[in-house]
């Protein structure tokens, strides 16, 4: 199941992050499953505990199934000072979920993250690979509506 991904990388520890990324990106629920951890552990000959350590250290990884659209709202100081708290309230309202949860229709997962490197546009969030900045309540509503209608 993961052979196609493994074929691209030699079995060296240095490739762990790349492999995990690719596994997660290719999973319809955007996470790294237990099966995947076992397969990677066997391929790279590193303990599962080490892989879980990496998966929990980096916030971009998830070991739980997630929605089709993963929203990652930046909570670092520059975004916080520009109102990320308010954006978070709006997102929780519109989606009716708490941080870390997925909407019942499987469309959205709400997460927090550290600086996304575009502080000039604070407050900022990413939805999958797309970055949205200068967020306001209205903008949040529009973005979510657009994705729902797509
Ligand atoms: S602090 Fe939010 S993008 Fe940098």
Boltz pocket constraint, residues with backbone or C-beta under 6 A from the ligand:
constraints:
  - pocket:
      binder: B
      contacts: [[A, 74], [A, 75], [A, 76], [A, 77], [A, 78], [A, 79], [A, 80], [A, 114], [A, 115], [A, 116], [A, 117], [A, 118], [A, 119], [A, 120], [A, 122], [A, 123], [A, 124]]
      max_distance: 6.0
